[in-house]
Amino acid sequence: MLPEYAALRKRCTELCWPNTNEAVFTPADMVRLDDAFYFAEAAHSTNKPRHSGEPYITHPVAAAQLLLDIEMIDLDCLIAALLHDVLEDVDHVSEQDICTRFGETVGQMVVGLTKLSKLNFATQELAQAENVMKMLLSMLRDFRVIVVKLADRLHNMRTLHFHPKEQSRLRIANETMLIYVPIADMLGIRLFKEELEDIAIRALDPHGCAEIDAWLAADKAQRQIFLQTIQNNLRNHLSGRFAESGVHNNVHVEGRVKSMHGIYRKHFTQGRGFEEIFDIYAVRVIVESEEECWAVLGWVHQIYREIPKRQKNYISSPKPNGYQSLHLTMVGDDKIPFEVQIRTWEMHEIAERGVAGHWKYKQGIDARQTGLEEQLARIQELIDSYRDADSVEDVVAAIRSDISPMEKVYPVTPKGEAKELKLGATVLDFAYAVHTGVGHRFAGAKVNGRIAPATYQVQSGDVVEILTTADRDRGPSRDWLQVVVTSQAKTKIRNWFKKERREENILTGQKLVDGEHRRNFTLLDASQWEDILARVLDRKQFEKSTAAATRLENFYAALGYGGLSMQSFLPLLREEYQKIVRQQQEVKLKKITSDKGVVVQGIDNCQVKFAQCCHPVPQDNIIGYITRGSVRDAQLRPGGVTVHRTSCLNVPHDIPNSPEPDRWLQAAWDTNTASNDYLGNIIVHTNARTGLLADVTGVFKHMHVDVSSLQLFPQSDGSSRICAVIAVHSRSHLDAIRQKIHAVKGVTQVEY
């Protein structure tokens, strides 16, 4: 038997339920656990060893061990941990095999833990979003799925340093920080959360962590003495106070130094000096009842002085993940600040193990289960908001926003109910967090008893009262999308417009699309334009199974209410447009080559001039214009056609309905002509800096670019605009020059 599994098995046989002598697992349970281990061992026998060189089976066993570490004492959960990679990595085992042998519950958990890696996704972000959505949906059916997934990820992170590819290590660490750390925090599993983020930040910034390690190591002995002294003082003082009160309580006091990531976040992300981090040291006092917590709060003030405005009462206003504790920052005679956390044993269990703590006490403490139900309701709300998203990009953005590792704030309602929002959230975000209907009927807000604007950014502890209009038919304003910062609030506002203003949204969306058509796609008729739109919607995976006419209306509506951005579609539209233009040019143009390397539709021996307003260069989409005075008997005298870029402001948006439309001719670059130099226009926007003009012209010199003209226009705000006409071979050549200039210090924008 594998030694690691033997150790796991021994722990299982020794487990008893809290406050009883009843064994958690019966002999029959152990037979099921053994069966799962041997099944997984046989299934993984053909897998390659892990990067550490250990047999693959050691990984699922380690994941099960981690579940016991947080006292997730549930047989189905342990079996699912042992089997969690079988479906993904072993071809000859099916979902039905697992359900038949280990039961439907285990089978569903294993399916929920199986990645979607065997499907083809357009991007890595889409795959990540789909996997997170699948985990969250599985969690609604059985929250144990996500706990097993966190154990799986933690063991993978513990062995991350064995991975041979640095790029893969960075990707895994970044994904852990963005997705798994916030989920662990959401579920309150501090033991997993802190280790995950500490390992991840060491992989992402080893040099920054080395600086913190060096600072901590410099006075390690003195720190240990300081922390031990605080613990002894508190233990002795509080024990004496309890004895005087006639309470025989063995008060528990423990200390710790803040986690690596906790120090990193405040030192590097928030820019605080080490001496400005007041909670590097923390002492935890654990007592039997909530009444004793408040007694300890008073007794601590008898021997230490509190730093004002840093007390946090998470007992009366728990965090959404169920965390409860009193926090206060104290300072002694040595002027070194430290944090004191006061909680009961029950609160401590939830603080360390989160939902796993709920599961441990499932045999009779219903109040704990209430907190778990609130958590699952929050997950359901998140998923519902994702389902209403119109694109994969929206789903990815929502997931990153709602379970991101950024700082949170905890404002409360007048009834004392805390709402978790990300830092920077406004009172309008708070209104939507209270209820969708409250947000839609928002008319104002009071913060701590005073009227506050909708843009006010709420803080932890703020008492926020939302004022609503009596008109229940009133809805939100489109301007609110610029005020709210949480994805849930944005989604709720967009959904209102989506459902209540469909016809208006369709018309608004059509105007947006028609505007882009007129500005950038002048060579396309209506049917070609709709054909391009259909192909782009296919590529963006927008409602592929919906009927074409309905899908186009839904697309217009989504643009109209803000669910989609036209800018995200333009690159693909341009790509499809250029394909059609090239096909038209190959069929329709009579290829007569001029000395400028331009082919003009149906005209022989034409002399071409390039428009000075837009300076077209090869690879630009171009159009010809018959210059005035050069038309005679439907033929052109030499010097008769001026070539513009199709996007030029002097080219009409609607050529067929413009004055003298017959003077506009299709044109294209002759690919058979040897490379020549063409004049291209480039505009450089800069900040004020001595020597910047010399650096820009130095780029031209270094790249051997001839400059036809150059002008400098100082702006009133101290910035400048440099306009240059330069000789280039093609659009790609101009792009290369643009990139070099954009890299010059002080250059803010480069355009053509």
Long-range contacts (C-beta under 8 A, 24 or more apart in sequence): 2-37, 2-41, 2-55, 2-57, 2-58, 2-61, 4-58, 4-61, 4-62, 4-65, 5-37, 5-61, 7-65, 8-61, 8-64, 8-65, 8-68, 9-33, 9-34, 11-65, 11-68, 12-68, 12-78, 15-68, 15-73, 17-363, 18-360, 18-361, 24-73, 25-75, 29-75, 32-75, 32-79, 32-102, 33-75, 33-78, 33-79, 33-82, 35-101, 35-102, 36-78, 36-79, 36-82, 36-83, 36-102, 37-61, 37-82, 39-83, 39-86, 39-101, 40-82, 40-83, 40-86, 43-86, 43-89, 43-90, 43-93, 44-85, 44-86, 44-89, 44-90, 46-90, 47-89, 47-90, 50-159, 50-162, 51-159, 51-162, 51-163, 51-164, 52-159, 52-162, 53-162, 56-85, 56-89, 59-85, 59-152, 59-155, 59-156, 60-84, 60-85, 62-155, 62-158, 63-148, 63-151, 63-152, 63-154, 63-155, 64-151, 66-151, 66-154, 66-155, 66-192, 67-147, 67-148, 67-151, 67-356, 69-191, 70-147, 70-189, 70-191, 70-192, 70-352, 70-353, 70-356, 71-353, 71-356, 71-357, 71-360, 72-144, 72-147, 72-353, 72-356, 72-359, 72-360, 73-359, 73-360, 74-144, 74-359, 76-103, 76-105, 76-106, 76-109, 76-144, 77-109, 77-144, 77-147, 77-148, 79-106, 80-106, 80-109, 80-110, 80-113, 80-144, 80-145, 80-148, 81-148, 81-151, 81-152, 83-110, 84-110, 84-113, 84-114, 84-148, 84-149, 84-152, 85-152, 86-110, 87-111, 87-114, 88-114, 88-115, 88-117, 88-118, 105-142, 108-138, 108-141, 108-142, 109-138, 109-142, 109-144, 109-145, 109-148, 111-138, 112-137, 112-138, 112-139, 112-141, 112-142, 112-145, 113-138, 113-145, 113-148, 113-149, 113-152, 122-392, 122-541, 123-392, 125-392, 125-396, 126-392, 126-396, 128-175, 128-179, 128-396, 129-392, 129-395, 129-396, 129-399, 132-179, 132-399, 132-403, 133-383, 133-386, 133-395, 133-399, 135-183, 136-379, 136-382, 136-383, 137-383, 139-376, 139-379, 140-376, 140-379, 140-380, 140-383, 143-187, 143-355, 143-372, 143-375, 143-376, 144-359, 146-183, 146-187, 147-187, 147-189, 147-355, 147-356, 149-180, 150-180, 150-183, 150-184, 150-187, 150-189, 150-192, 150-196, 151-192, 153-180, 153-196, 154-192, 154-195, 154-196, 157-195, 157-196, 157-199, 157-200, 158-195, 158-199, 160-199, 160-203, 161-203, 169-203, 170-203, 170-204, 172-203, 173-199, 173-200, 173-201, 173-203, 173-204, 174-200, 174-204, 176-200, 177-201, 177-204, 177-405, 178-400, 178-404, 178-405, 179-399, 179-403, 181-405, 182-403, 182-404, 182-405, 183-403, 184-354, 185-321, 185-405, 186-320, 186-321, 186-375, 186-378, 186-379, 186-403, 187-321, 187-354, 187-355, 187-375, 188-319, 188-321, 188-322, 188-323, 188-350, 188-351, 188-353, 188-354, 188-355, 188-357, 189-352, 189-353, 189-354, 189-355, 189-356, 190-351, 190-352, 190-353, 190-354, 191-352, 191-353, 194-259, 194-261, 194-262, 197-259, 197-261, 197-405, 198-259, 198-260, 198-261, 200-261, 201-260, 201-261, 201-264, 202-260, 205-264, 205-268, 208-264, 208-268, 209-260, 209-264, 212-260, 212-263, 212-264, 212-267, 213-260, 215-274, 216-257, 216-263, 223-257, 223-281, 226-281, 226-334, 226-336, 227-255, 227-256, 227-257, 227-281, 227-283, 227-338, 228-255, 230-255, 230-281, 230-283, 230-332, 230-338, 231-255, 231-283, 233-303, 234-283, 234-285, 234-300, 234-303, 234-340, 237-299, 237-302, 237-303, 238-285, 238-296, 238-299, 238-300, 241-295, 241-299, 242-292, 245-295, 247-292, 249-287, 249-288, 249-292, 251-285, 251-286, 251-287, 251-296, 252-285, 252-286, 252-287, 253-283, 253-284, 253-285, 253-286, 254-283, 254-284, 254-286, 255-281, 255-282, 255-283, 255-284, 256-281, 256-282, 256-284, 257-281, 257-282, 258-282, 278-307, 278-310, 278-329, 278-337, 278-338, 278-339, 279-329, 279-337, 279-338, 279-339, 280-338, 281-336, 281-337, 281-338, 281-339, 282-338, 282-339, 282-340, 282-341, 283-338, 283-339, 283-340, 283-341, 284-340, 284-341, 284-342, 284-343, 284-348, 285-340, 285-341, 285-342, 285-343, 286-343, 286-344, 286-345, 286-348, 287-342, 287-343, 287-344, 287-345, 288-344, 288-345, 289-344, 290-315, 290-344, 292-344, 293-326, 293-342, 293-343, 293-344, 294-326, 296-342, 297-326, 297-328, 297-342, 300-328, 300-330, 300-340, 300-342, 304-330, 304-331, 304-332, 304-340, 305-330, 305-331, 305-332, 306-330, 306-331, 307-331, 307-337, 312-460, 312-461, 315-343, 315-347, 316-416, 317-410, 317-412, 317-416, 317-417, 317-418, 318-371, 318-418, 319-410, 319-418, 319-420, 320-374, 320-375, 320-378, 320-418, 320-419, 320-420, 321-354, 321-375, 322-350, 322-354, 322-358, 322-371, 322-372, 322-374, 322-375, 323-347, 323-350, 323-351, 324-350, 324-351, 325-351, 381-488, 382-488, 385-487, 385-488, 385-491, 385-492, 388-491, 388-494, 388-495, 388-498, 389-491, 389-563, 390-542, 390-558, 390-563, 390-564, 391-540, 391-542, 391-563, 391-564, 391-568, 392-541, 393-568, 394-563, 397-487, 398-487, 398-488, 398-491, 401-486, 401-487, 402-486, 402-487, 402-488, 409-458, 409-459, 409-460, 410-460, 410-461, 411-458, 411-459, 411-460, 411-461, 411-462, 411-463, 411-464, 412-461, 412-462, 412-463, 412-464, 413-463, 413-464, 413-465, 414-463, 414-465, 421-458, 421-486, 422-485, 422-486, 424-457, 424-485, 425-457, 425-458, 425-484, 425-485, 425-486, 426-454, 426-455, 426-456, 426-457, 426-458, 426-483, 426-484, 426-485, 427-452, 427-453, 427-454, 427-456, 427-458, 427-464, 427-466, 428-454, 428-455, 428-480, 428-483, 428-484, 428-489, 429-458, 429-484, 429-485, 429-486, 429-489, 430-458, 430-464, 430-466, 431-466, 432-484, 432-486, 432-488, 432-489, 432-492, 432-493, 433-486, 433-488, 433-489, 434-466, 436-492, 438-466, 438-468, 439-476, 439-489, 439-492, 439-493, 440-474, 440-475, 440-476, 440-492, 440-496, 441-468, 441-469, 441-471, 441-472, 441-474, 442-466, 442-467, 442-468, 442-469, 442-476, 442-480, 443-467, 443-468, 443-469, 454-480, 454-483, 455-483, 475-500, 478-562, 481-562, 494-561, 494-562, 494-563, 497-560, 497-561, 497-562, 498-557, 498-558, 498-561, 498-563, 501-560, 501-561, 502-557, 504-560, 505-556, 505-557, 505-558, 505-559, 505-560, 505-561, 506-553, 506-556, 506-557, 506-560, 507-556, 507-560, 508-556, 508-559, 508-560, 508-561, 509-555, 509-556, 509-557, 509-558, 509-559, 509-560, 510-556, 512-559, 512-560, 512-566, 513-556, 513-559, 513-566, 516-566, 516-570, 516-573, 518-653, 518-654, 519-647, 519-653, 520-570, 520-573, 520-574, 520-577, 520-646, 520-647, 521-573, 521-577, 522-623, 522-646, 522-651, 522-652, 522-653, 522-654, 522-655, 523-580, 523-581, 523-584, 523-621, 523-623, 523-646, 523-666, 524-577, 524-580, 528-580, 532-573, 532-576, 532-577, 532-580, 533-573, 535-576, 536-569, 536-572, 536-573, 536-576, 539-572, 540-569, 540-572, 578-621, 581-621, 581-668, 584-666, 585-666, 585-668, 588-666, 589-666, 589-667, 589-668, 591-670, 593-670, 593-672, 593-673, 596-643, 596-676, 597-669, 597-670, 597-673, 597-676, 598-622, 598-624, 598-643, 598-667, 598-668, 598-669, 598-670, 599-667, 599-668, 599-669, 599-670, 600-624, 600-641, 600-665, 600-666, 600-667, 601-665, 601-666, 601-667, 602-665, 603-636, 603-641, 603-665, 605-636, 605-638, 606-636, 606-638, 606-640, 606-641, 607-638, 607-639, 607-640, 607-641, 608-641, 608-642, 608-643, 609-639, 609-641, 609-642, 609-643, 610-642, 610-643, 610-678, 610-679, 611-642, 611-643, 611-644, 611-645, 611-648, 611-650, 613-644, 613-648, 613-649, 613-650, 614-644, 614-645, 614-647, 614-648, 614-649, 614-650, 614-681, 615-678, 615-679, 615-680, 615-681, 615-725, 615-752, 616-643, 616-644, 616-645, 616-678, 617-678, 617-679, 617-680, 617-728, 617-729, 617-730, 617-731, 617-733, 617-734, 618-669, 618-678, 618-729, 618-730, 618-731, 619-669, 619-730, 619-731, 619-732, 620-645, 620-646, 620-731, 621-645, 621-646, 621-647, 622-646, 622-667, 622-668, 622-669, 623-651, 623-664, 623-665, 623-666, 623-667, 624-664, 624-665, 624-666, 624-667, 625-663, 625-664, 625-665, 626-663, 626-665, 641-665, 641-667, 643-667, 675-729, 675-730, 676-729, 677-706, 677-727, 677-728, 677-729, 678-727, 678-728, 678-729, 678-730, 679-708, 679-725, 679-726, 679-727, 679-728, 680-725, 680-726, 680-727, 680-728, 680-734, 680-752, 681-723, 681-724, 681-725, 681-752, 682-723, 682-724, 682-725, 682-726, 682-734, 682-737, 682-738, 682-741, 682-750, 682-751, 682-752, 683-721, 683-722, 683-723, 683-724, 683-750, 683-751, 683-752, 684-721, 684-722, 684-723, 684-724, 684-741, 684-747, 684-749, 684-750, 685-719, 685-720, 685-721, 685-747, 685-748, 685-749, 685-750, 685-751, 686-719, 686-720, 686-721, 686-722, 686-746, 686-747, 686-748, 687-718, 687-719, 687-746, 687-747, 687-748, 688-718, 688-719, 688-720, 688-746, 689-745, 689-746, 692-720, 692-744, 692-745, 692-746, 692-747, 693-720, 693-722, 695-744, 695-745, 695-746, 696-722, 696-741, 696-744, 696-747, 699-737, 699-740, 699-741, 699-744, 700-724, 700-726, 700-737, 702-740, 703-736, 703-737, 703-740, 705-737, 719-748
